[in-house]
Amino acid sequence: MKIKQMVRENNRLQELMTPSNLKYYEDMVVYIRTSAVNEARGEELLLEMAQHLLDAQSKGKSAKEVFGNDPEAYCAELVENLPKLKGLSQIQLSLMIPWVALTWFFFAQALVGFFTMMTGGHVEKMSQVRISTLLLVAAGSYILIKLIMNLMNKDTFQPEDSKRKINIRNMGIYIAVVVVILVAGVWLGRSLPVLVIPPWASLVIFIVGLIGTKVLFSRR
Protein backbone atom coordinates (compact mmCIF):
# COMPACT_ATOMS: atom_id res chain seq x y z
CA MET A 1 0.00 0.00 0.00
CA LYS A 2 1.32 3.45 -0.93
CA ILE A 3 1.79 6.19 1.67
CA LYS A 4 -1.18 8.25 0.44
CA GLN A 5 -3.39 5.18 0.58
CA MET A 6 -2.24 4.40 4.12
CA VAL A 7 -2.95 7.97 5.23
CA ARG A 8 -6.46 7.84 3.75
CA GLU A 9 -7.14 4.47 5.38
CA ASN A 10 -5.80 5.80 8.68
CA ASN A 11 -8.16 8.79 8.49
CA ARG A 12 -11.07 6.43 7.78
CA LEU A 13 -10.24 4.28 10.80
CA GLN A 14 -9.98 7.33 13.05
CA GLU A 15 -13.61 8.18 12.21
CA LEU A 16 -14.61 4.87 13.84
CA MET A 17 -12.91 5.61 17.16
CA THR A 18 -14.63 6.89 20.28
CA PRO A 19 -13.74 10.49 21.24
CA SER A 20 -11.45 9.45 24.11
CA ASN A 21 -9.68 6.79 22.04
CA LEU A 22 -9.34 9.21 19.14
CA LYS A 23 -7.73 11.86 21.36
CA TYR A 24 -5.24 9.32 22.69
CA TYR A 25 -4.47 7.99 19.21
CA GLU A 26 -4.14 11.46 17.61
CA ASP A 27 -1.34 12.34 20.03
CA MET A 28 0.53 9.21 18.97
CA VAL A 29 0.01 10.12 15.29
CA VAL A 30 1.50 13.58 15.81
CA TYR A 31 4.46 12.20 17.76
CA ILE A 32 5.37 9.55 15.20
CA ARG A 33 4.79 11.74 12.13
CA THR A 34 6.99 14.52 13.52
CA SER A 35 9.80 12.11 14.40
CA ALA A 36 12.73 11.57 12.02
CA VAL A 37 11.64 8.10 10.93
CA ASN A 38 11.09 6.50 7.56
CA GLU A 39 7.69 7.82 6.46
CA ALA A 40 6.43 4.58 4.91
CA ARG A 41 7.34 2.52 7.98
CA GLY A 42 5.83 5.15 10.25
CA GLU A 43 2.52 5.08 8.38
CA GLU A 44 2.49 1.28 8.37
CA LEU A 45 2.95 1.30 12.13
CA LEU A 46 0.21 3.88 12.67
CA LEU A 47 -2.18 1.86 10.54
CA GLU A 48 -1.43 -1.30 12.53
CA MET A 49 -1.98 0.60 15.79
CA ALA A 50 -5.30 2.01 14.56
CA GLN A 51 -6.54 -1.43 13.55
CA HIS A 52 -5.38 -2.91 16.85
CA LEU A 53 -7.13 -0.14 18.80
CA LEU A 54 -10.39 -0.63 16.90
CA ASP A 55 -10.29 -4.37 17.54
CA ALA A 56 -9.85 -3.69 21.25
CA GLN A 57 -12.51 -0.96 21.18
CA SER A 58 -15.04 -3.44 19.79
CA LYS A 59 -14.40 -5.51 22.91
CA GLY A 60 -15.02 -2.55 25.22
CA LYS A 61 -11.37 -1.67 25.88
CA SER A 62 -9.91 1.84 25.94
CA ALA A 63 -6.72 3.11 24.34
CA LYS A 64 -5.08 3.31 27.77
CA GLU A 65 -5.80 -0.37 28.34
CA VAL A 66 -4.27 -1.21 24.97
CA PHE A 67 -1.20 1.05 24.91
CA GLY A 68 -0.73 1.92 28.58
CA ASN A 69 -0.83 5.05 30.71
CA ASP A 70 2.38 6.50 29.28
CA PRO A 71 1.83 6.92 25.53
CA GLU A 72 4.94 9.08 25.18
CA ALA A 73 7.23 6.34 26.48
CA TYR A 74 5.37 3.79 24.37
CA CYS A 75 5.79 5.85 21.18
CA ALA A 76 9.41 6.71 22.00
CA GLU A 77 10.21 3.01 22.16
CA LEU A 78 8.44 2.39 18.86
CA VAL A 79 10.26 5.28 17.18
CA GLU A 80 13.58 3.99 18.48
CA ASN A 81 12.99 0.71 16.65
CA LEU A 82 11.80 2.27 13.37
CA PRO A 83 14.25 2.89 10.51
CA LYS A 84 15.37 6.51 10.50
CA LEU A 85 15.43 8.98 7.63
CA LYS A 86 18.78 8.55 5.89
CA GLY A 87 20.71 9.92 2.97
CA LEU A 88 18.48 11.13 0.17
CA SER A 89 15.35 11.12 2.33
CA GLN A 90 16.84 13.65 4.74
CA ILE A 91 18.12 15.75 1.86
CA GLN A 92 14.68 15.64 0.23
CA LEU A 93 13.02 16.73 3.46
CA SER A 94 15.47 19.59 3.92
CA LEU A 95 15.04 20.78 0.33
CA MET A 96 11.26 20.38 0.13
CA ILE A 97 10.37 23.18 2.56
CA PRO A 98 12.33 26.02 0.90
CA TRP A 99 11.50 24.63 -2.57
CA VAL A 100 7.76 24.80 -1.92
CA ALA A 101 8.04 28.21 -0.23
CA LEU A 102 9.95 29.69 -3.18
CA THR A 103 7.58 28.08 -5.68
CA TRP A 104 4.57 29.84 -4.17
CA PHE A 105 6.56 33.04 -3.69
CA PHE A 106 7.01 33.24 -7.47
CA PHE A 107 3.33 32.47 -7.96
CA ALA A 108 2.52 35.52 -5.83
CA GLN A 109 5.07 37.55 -7.80
CA ALA A 110 3.44 36.51 -11.08
CA LEU A 111 -0.06 37.40 -9.84
CA VAL A 112 1.01 40.82 -8.57
CA GLY A 113 2.95 41.48 -11.79
CA PHE A 114 0.07 40.56 -14.13
CA PHE A 115 -2.39 42.55 -12.02
CA THR A 116 -0.07 45.56 -12.19
CA MET A 117 0.15 45.20 -15.98
CA MET A 118 -3.64 45.04 -16.33
CA THR A 119 -4.14 48.13 -14.18
CA GLY A 120 -1.47 50.13 -16.01
CA GLY A 121 0.97 50.29 -13.11
CA HIS A 122 4.76 50.26 -13.16
CA VAL A 123 5.42 46.59 -13.78
CA GLU A 124 9.19 47.15 -13.83
CA LYS A 125 9.16 48.06 -10.17
CA MET A 126 6.94 45.12 -9.28
CA SER A 127 9.30 42.78 -11.17
CA GLN A 128 12.21 43.55 -8.86
CA VAL A 129 13.14 40.70 -6.55
CA ARG A 130 15.87 41.07 -3.98
CA ILE A 131 18.23 38.13 -3.59
CA SER A 132 18.01 38.75 0.15
CA THR A 133 14.25 38.19 -0.06
CA LEU A 134 14.74 34.83 -1.78
CA LEU A 135 17.26 33.77 0.85
CA LEU A 136 14.93 34.80 3.64
CA VAL A 137 11.95 32.98 2.14
CA ALA A 138 14.01 29.81 1.77
CA ALA A 139 15.84 29.91 5.10
CA GLY A 140 12.96 31.40 7.07
CA SER A 141 10.44 28.80 5.91
CA TYR A 142 12.85 25.99 6.73
CA ILE A 143 13.65 27.30 10.20
CA LEU A 144 10.02 27.97 11.11
CA ILE A 145 8.68 24.62 9.86
CA LYS A 146 11.42 22.64 11.57
CA LEU A 147 10.87 24.62 14.77
CA ILE A 148 7.12 23.98 14.67
CA MET A 149 7.61 20.26 14.04
CA ASN A 150 10.11 19.92 16.89
CA LEU A 151 7.85 21.77 19.31
CA MET A 152 4.82 19.71 18.26
CA ASN A 153 6.80 16.53 18.85
CA LYS A 154 7.95 17.60 22.31
CA ASP A 155 4.60 18.96 23.46
CA THR A 156 2.32 16.22 22.11
CA PHE A 157 1.54 14.35 25.33
CA GLN A 158 1.37 17.34 27.68
CA PRO A 159 -1.86 17.86 29.71
CA GLU A 160 -4.31 20.40 28.28
CA ASP A 161 -3.47 23.04 30.92
CA SER A 162 0.22 22.66 30.17
CA LYS A 163 -0.45 22.79 26.42
CA ARG A 164 -2.08 26.21 26.77
CA LYS A 165 0.98 27.52 28.60
CA ILE A 166 3.26 25.86 26.05
CA ASN A 167 1.33 27.42 23.17
CA ILE A 168 1.95 30.87 24.64
CA ARG A 169 5.65 30.02 24.95
CA ASN A 170 5.73 28.68 21.42
CA MET A 171 4.10 31.83 20.08
CA GLY A 172 6.82 33.87 21.75
CA ILE A 173 9.47 31.68 20.12
CA TYR A 174 7.82 32.06 16.70
CA ILE A 175 7.69 35.84 17.06
CA ALA A 176 11.33 35.97 18.12
CA VAL A 177 12.38 33.87 15.13
CA VAL A 178 10.36 36.06 12.74
CA VAL A 179 11.95 39.21 14.18
CA VAL A 180 15.44 37.76 13.73
CA ILE A 181 14.61 36.80 10.13
CA LEU A 182 13.25 40.28 9.36
CA VAL A 183 16.30 41.98 10.88
CA ALA A 184 18.55 39.69 8.84
CA GLY A 185 16.54 40.61 5.73
CA VAL A 186 17.02 44.33 6.28
CA TRP A 187 20.75 43.83 6.82
CA LEU A 188 21.19 41.59 3.78
CA GLY A 189 19.03 43.82 1.60
CA ARG A 190 21.60 46.58 1.85
CA SER A 191 24.42 44.51 0.42
CA LEU A 192 22.88 42.01 -2.02
CA PRO A 193 21.80 42.90 -5.59
CA VAL A 194 18.27 43.06 -6.99
CA LEU A 195 17.04 40.81 -9.81
CA VAL A 196 14.49 41.87 -12.41
CA ILE A 197 12.10 38.97 -13.06
CA PRO A 198 9.09 39.81 -15.29
CA PRO A 199 5.70 38.28 -14.45
CA TRP A 200 5.86 35.69 -17.24
CA ALA A 201 9.25 34.49 -15.95
CA SER A 202 7.87 34.24 -12.40
CA LEU A 203 4.99 32.16 -13.78
CA VAL A 204 7.43 29.83 -15.57
CA ILE A 205 9.47 29.44 -12.37
CA PHE A 206 6.25 28.63 -10.48
CA ILE A 207 5.25 25.95 -13.02
CA VAL A 208 8.74 24.43 -12.94
CA GLY A 209 8.56 24.49 -9.14
CA LEU A 210 5.23 22.64 -9.14
CA ILE A 211 6.56 20.00 -11.52
CA GLY A 212 9.70 19.65 -9.41
CA THR A 213 7.61 19.27 -6.25
CA LYS A 214 5.66 16.43 -7.86
CA VAL A 215 8.75 14.69 -9.26
CA LEU A 216 11.15 15.16 -6.34
CA PHE A 217 8.99 15.16 -3.23
CA SER A 218 5.65 13.46 -3.92
CA ARG A 219 4.64 10.54 -1.70
CA ARG A 220 4.74 7.14 -3.32
SULURGI-V51662 format. One record per residue. BURIAL is 1 if it has 24 or more other ideal C-beta (glycine too) atoms within 12 Angstrom, else 0. Layout:
burial:BURIAL
burial:BURIAL
This chain:
burial:0
burial:0
burial:0
burial:0
burial:0
burial:1
burial:1
burial:0
burial:0
burial:1
burial:0
burial:0
burial:1
burial:1
burial:0
burial:0
burial:1
burial:0
burial:0
burial:0
burial:1
burial:1
burial:0
burial:1
burial:1
burial:1
burial:1
burial:1
burial:1
burial:1
burial:1
burial:1
burial:1
burial:1
burial:1
burial:1
burial:1
burial:1
burial:1
burial:0
burial:1
burial:1
burial:1
burial:1
burial:1
burial:1
burial:1
burial:0
burial:1
burial:1
burial:1
burial:1
burial:1
burial:1
burial:0
burial:0
burial:1
burial:0
burial:0
burial:0
burial:0
burial:0
burial:1
burial:0
burial:0
burial:1
burial:1
burial:0
burial:0
burial:0
burial:1
burial:1
burial:0
burial:1
burial:1
burial:0
burial:0
burial:1
burial:1
burial:0
burial:0
burial:1
burial:0
burial:0
burial:0
burial:0
burial:0
burial:0
burial:1
burial:0
burial:0
burial:1
burial:1
burial:0
burial:0
burial:1
burial:1
burial:1
burial:1
burial:1
burial:1
burial:1
burial:1
burial:0
burial:1
burial:1
burial:1
burial:0
burial:1
burial:1
burial:0
burial:1
burial:1
burial:0
burial:0
burial:0
burial:0
burial:0
burial:0
burial:0
burial:0
burial:0
burial:1
burial:0
burial:0
burial:1
burial:1
burial:1
burial:1
burial:1
burial:0
burial:1
burial:1
burial:1
burial:1
burial:1
burial:1
burial:1
burial:1
burial:1
burial:1
burial:1
burial:1
burial:1
burial:1
burial:0
burial:1
burial:0
burial:0
burial:0
burial:1
burial:1
burial:1
burial:0
burial:1
burial:1
burial:1
burial:0
burial:0
burial:0
burial:0
burial:0
burial:0
burial:0
burial:0
burial:0
burial:0
burial:0
burial:0
burial:1
burial:0
burial:0
burial:0
burial:0
burial:0
burial:0
burial:1
burial:0
burial:0
burial:0
burial:1
burial:0
burial:0
burial:0
burial:1
burial:0
burial:0
burial:0
burial:0
burial:0
burial:0
burial:0
burial:0
burial:0
burial:0
burial:0
burial:1
burial:1
burial:1
burial:0
burial:0
burial:1
burial:1
burial:0
burial:1
burial:1
burial:0
burial:0
burial:1
burial:0
burial:0
burial:0
burial:1
burial:0
burial:0
burial:0
burial:1
burial:0
burial:0
burial:0
